[in-house]
Amino acid sequence: MRTVLVTGPGGAGRTTVAAATALAGSRRGARTLLISADVIPGFPSATEPAQVTGTLWSVRTDSAEHFRGELLALQDQLSAVLGLLGGNRLDGEELTELPGSDQLALLHSLRRAAHGDWSRDGYDLLVVDLPPLREALAVLALPEQLRRYLRRLLPQERQAARALRPMLAQLAGVPMPAQWLYEAAARRDAELAQVQAIVEDRATTLRIVAEPGPAAEDALRAARTGLALQGLRVDALVANRVLPRHSPDPWFAALAAQQDKCLDHWREEWAAEAPPVEVPHLGRDPQGPDDLIALTGADDALGLSVEGRAPGRAEDPWWIEESGAPEGAAGAAGGDGSEAPHAPDGILIWCLRLPGAVKKDLQLVRRGSELLLTVGPFHRIVPLESALRRCTVSGAALTDGVLRVRFTPDPDLWPRTG
C-alpha cells in the first residue's frame, strides 16, 4: 500500500491538497482512503469510512470519542484498584478530551487503515491529512519515542520473574507491577510498532504544502533539518494558491512577483529531493470534488507521485562508511537494518544527511548503544548498528549538509584475527 502524509505550514491549504491528492489517486483507479480530522466540503463527515466516489473513501478522526473510549477501557482495567481506594468511576458523558489526544487518535486511525480494520479488500493508496508541519513532525516521531519509554519503564524480560512477585513485594515492602500492566504495555508496543512500520516504510512519503512567500520559506527552511533527522522522505513540495503571472494591476503583480522569487528558491533548494509542484489559486475556496479536479490540472499534477519513488541510497536515513571509502561504495550499510561492515583496521564513519543544519545548533551525545542527536528544536535518539556498539566515538564533523561521526573499534570488544 502506498501512503502519502500531507502537511505544511498552518493555513497553507494542506487539507484541500490532501483531498485533491486522494481524488487524483482514485481517478487513476487506486482504491483510496483519505483520513482527516477536518470537515472537507463535498465529502462525508463520517467517523467510519464513507464512499465519496467509486474508488474513494474518506473518514474523519474523532479525537474526543477516541479519548473517551481509551480512558473508559483503562478505568475498567483498574476497577479492582479503584475499588480498594474507594474511587468513583467516571461516566463517558463527563469526560473531556485532554491536549494531545488528537495526535493519538490520528495514529490509531492510521494503524486501523493500514491493517485492514476498515476494509476487507484493503486500500491501494492511503492519504493522511496531518496537522501543521512542526506538530506533524512531533506526531510522526511519537511511535518511536513511546516505544522507547515503554521498553525502559516496563522491560518485557522482567516478566520472567512474575512468579516471584509476591515474595519480592514482601521483601521490598512495595507493590510489584501487576501482570495486566505488562500485558497492556505489550499490546501498546505492538500497536505502536505497526504505526512506526508505516511511517518508516519505503512506500510512505511526505507531501509538503506551502503558499509561496517569505513566511513559508522560513518555515520550510527550519523544518527541513527535522525531516532529515527523522528519516522522512518528501515526494513533492506543493506550492499552493499560485497567482496568475503578468497581471496589469501593480499590487497584484507585486504579489505574483514575490511568489515567483520564492518559487525560484524552492526549485534550487528542493529540486533534487522534492521538485515543486504548482497548484493555481482558484480565486475562491474549493467547495467540492469538481474544484479539487480543477486544482490538479489537465496533467493530474498531484497524482504524479502516487506510485511512489524507487528505493535507493538517497533515501536512507543514515549509512555507514569505512574510512577512506567513497559514499555509496560496496559495504556501506543503511539505516534499514542491513548488515554493517566488518570492522576495518582504521575507523567506521556513521553518516546522516542534515540539510540546513548549523554546527552551533548541533549536539551529539553517545549513551550506551544509542546516539542522542539534537539539531535546533529537533531531537532524536538513534540506536546504533551492532558494529558501532563495539566502537568508541573518536570525532564528528558537519560538512556539506552531512553529519559524519567517526567510530574507532575498541580492541577489547573486537575479536582479534590472525
N, C-alpha and C positions, 0 to 999 in steps of 0.2 A: 504494500500500500504506500502511495506517495502522500506525504504530509507537508503542507505549506503553513507555516506560522506567520501571521501578518501582524506587524506592529509599526510604530513610528512615533514621532513627537506628538504630544497631545494636540487635538484639533486639526490634524492633517488629513482626516478622512480615511483612516485605516479601516473602519468598519465597512464603508462603501466599497473600498478596493477589495477587501476580503470577500464581500458578496459578489463583486464583479469577477473575481478570480474563480470562485466556486461555480458561477454561472458559465464562465468560459470553459472550465473543465467539463462540465456536464454537457455542453454543446458539442464537445469533441467525443462524446459517448462514454465518458467515465462516470461510474456510479459515485456520486459526490455527496459528502455531508459537510455542512457549514455549521460550526459551533461559534456562538457569540453570546455575550452577556447583554447586549443591547437589542432593542427592538429595531428591525430593519423594515422600512416602508415596502409594502408589497409582498413581504414574507410572513409566514405564520409566526405566531409568538408562543408556540407550544414548548413545554419543557421536556417533551419526548419528541423524537424525530418526526417531522411532518413533511409531506411531499410538496415541493414547490413546482417542479416540472417532472417530466417522465423519468429523469435520471438524477434529479437534485432534491435533496432533503435538507432541512435546517432544524436546529434545536437551540433553544435559549437556556443558558445555565441559570439556575435559581439558587443563589448562594444562601438565601435565608432558609429555604426548605432543606438544603443540604446540611446547614449548621444545626438545625433543629433535629434532624434525623440522627446525625452523628452524636450529639450530646445526649439525646434520649437513649441511644444504644449504650453509650458509656455509663449512663445512670443505671441501666438495667444490670450491667456487669458489676457495678459497685453496690448493688442493692443490699447485700449482706453487711458490708462495711457501714453503709449509711444507716442501716437498722441498728447496728451496735452503737453508733454515735448519736442516735436519736434524730437524724436528719430528716427533713421533709422533702419529698420528691417534687420536682418541678414539672409542670404541665407544658406541653408544646406551645400552647397559646400564649404563655407568659415569657417565652424565650425570644430575645432579640439578638440577632447575629452580632458578633464581635468583629473589630477590624482584622483583616487578613483572611476572613472566611471565604471571600470571593476567590482568592487565589487557590485555596484548597478545593473549592467547588470546581474550578476550571480544570485542575489537574485530574480530579475524579472523572469529569466528563471526557477528558482526553483518553484516559485509560479505558473507559467503557466503550468508546467509539472504536479504538484501535483493536480491541479484543473481542469484538463481535457481540457485545451485550445488546446492541440496538438493532442488529441486522443479522439474520441467519446467513445471508449471502455475502455479507461484508461490503466494504467500500473500496473503490479504486483510488479515490482521492479524498483526503481529509483536509479541510481548510479551517484554521482556527484563528478567530479574531482575538488577539491578545490585548492586554492593557497597554498604555503608553510605554515608550521604549525603555526607560530606566526601570520601571516597575516590571516590564516583561522579562528583562534580564534577571531580575531577582526571582521571578516566578519559575523560570526555566532552570535556575540553579537550585531550587528548593529540594527536588528529589535527592540529588546527590548529598546535599547538606544534611537533610533529615535522616537519611540512611546512616551517615557517619555518626550522628548524635545517638541513634539507636544502638549502633554497634558498641559505642563507648559506654553508654549508660546501662545497657542490658545485653551484655555479650552472650550469645547463644550457647557457647561452650559451658557456661555456668549452670545450664540446666541439668548437666550430668550429675550434679550434687543435690538434686531436688529431694532425694530420699533422706538426705541428711539435714534438710532444712529445719525440722522440728528440734533436733538436738542442737544445731547451730544457733537457733533462735534462743534456746535456753542458756547456752554458754555465753552468747554475746549480749543477751539481755535486750535485744531489739528484734522486732518482727522481720522475717525474711520475705522477699517478694513472692507473691502467690504465683502458682503455675499459670493462671489465666493471664497474668501480666506478660509473661514471656510469650505465651501463645498469641496474645494481641499484638505484641511487638513484632513477632514473626510474620503475622498477616500484613501488618502495615509495611514492613520491609519488602515483602513480596510485591505489594501493590506499587510502592514507590519504585522498585526495580523495574517494573513494567513501564512506568512513565519515563524513567530515566533512559530505558532502552529506546523508546520512541524518539526522545529528544536527540539522542546520540546516533540514531540510525542514519546511514548514508542516504536514504531516500527522504530524509527530513531536511527542509531548508527554511530559512527565514526570509521573509519578504518585507522590506522596509519601505514605508510610505511617508513621504515628506513633501510639504509645499515649498518650492524653491524660494529661498530668501535667507537673510543673514542669521535669523534665529535658528532655522533648520540646519544651516551649515555648522553652527556652533554645537548644536545638539548631536549631530551625527559624528562630528569630529571627536567629541567627548566619549561617545558610546562605542566608537569603532574598536578601541582597545579592549573594552569589556566583551565585545562579541568574539574577538580572537582569543581572549583569555578563557572563555567558556567553550571554545571549540565549535561555535555555531557557524554554519555555512549559509551565506547570504546568496540567494539566486537572482535577486533583482532589487535595484533601488528605484522605486516608483515615484517619479516626480508628478505629483497630483496637482490638479487645478492650474495647469499651464495656460497662460493667457495667449490670445492670438498676437502674432507679431505685426509690425508695421501699421499701428493704429494712427490715424491723423490727430487724435486727441493727445496733447502733450503729457497730461497727467497719467493717462492710461499707458502711453508709450514708455514713460519712465518706469512704471511698474513692470512692464514686459521686459525692458532692458535689464532691470535688476534681477529678474528671474533668469534671463539668458546668461548673465555673468555667473550666477550661482550654478547653473547647469554646466557651464564650461568647466568650473572647478570640479564638479562631480564626475564629469566624463574623464577628467585627468586622474582623479584620486581613486575612483571606483571601477574604472574600465576593466581591469584585469580580473576582478572578483565578482562584480555585480554591475554590469552595464546598465546605466539609467534607462528607464522606460517612461516615456512621456504620456500622461493622461490629460486630455484637454479639460478646461473649465467649461461646463455646460451653460453657465450663466444663471444657474439655479441649483438647488439641492436635488439630487436624484430621488425620484419618487417611486421607482418600481423596476422590474426586470427590463423593460424597454429602455429606460435611461441607462441601466447598467450595461446593456449591449452596446449602446451608443458610446459609452466610455471606452470599451475595448477597441473600437475602430474596426475598419474593414479587415485589418491583418490580425485581428484577435490577439492584440499585444500582450494582454495579461495571461493568455494561455500558452505563451511560448515556452515557459519553463515547467509546464505541468508534468512532463515525462521525467523530470529530474535531471541531474547532472551526473556524468560518469565519475565513479570513484577515482581518486588519484592522490598522489603525494601532496598536491597543493591544498588538499582539504584535510590533511591530517592535523589534529590539534598540536601534536608535538612529535618529535622524532629524535633518534639517537644516531650520532655520527662517531666514527672512530677518528682519532686525532690524525689530521692530515688528509682525510678522505673528503672529496667534494660532496656537497649536498646532493642527495638522491643517489649516491653510489650504492652498489650492492652491499648488503649487510646492515644498512640503516634500518632502524625499527621505528614504526609509527606508534601513536598512542592508541592503537586499536587492539592491543593485546598480542600483537605478533611477537615472535621470539626476538629477544635482544641479542646484540652481537656478543661474541666471546670477548673476554677482557684482553685487550692488547697489552703489549709491554708499556705503552705510553698511557694515554688517557681516553676517556669517553666524554663526548660532548652532548649534553641534553639541550635540545633546541625548541624554541617556541616562538612563533610569529606574533609580534605585538605591534602592529602598525599604529603609529601615532603616539607610542609610549615615550615618556621623557624620563631620563635617568634619575632625576631628583625625586620623581614620584614613585619610583620602583623600590620595593622592599622584598627581600628574599631571605627566608629562614629555612634551614634544614632541621626537621624534628623527627627523629627515628626514621621510619620508612616513607616519610611524606615531605613534600616541599610546600611551604606556606608562601604564596605569592600575593602581593598587594601592588596594584597599579592604580594610583589615584584613589577614586572611590570604590574600585572593584577589588574583590578578594576571592581567592580560590585556593583550596588545599588539594594538591595533586599527589596521588600515590605514585611511588617510584617503581620503575621496572625492577625485576629481581636482580639484574646485573648491577644496577646502580646502588642497590641497597648494600652491596659489598664494597662500596667505594666511599671515599671522603670527598667533600666539596673542596676544590683547590682554587676556585676563582669563578668569576662571572663577568660578562660584558654584554652591553646592549649596542648592537651595530646594525645600521640599515634596517631598523624595524624588527630585528630578530634577537631575542634573548638567548645567549649561549652560556650554559653553566658547565664548568669543567669538573669532571669527576676522576679522581685518581684511585685505581684499585688498591684496596687495603691488603697488604701481603698476608696479614693474619686471617683473612677471610677468603682469599682466592687460593684454590689448590695449586700447589707447585707442580710443574710439568718437567719431565726430563731429569 
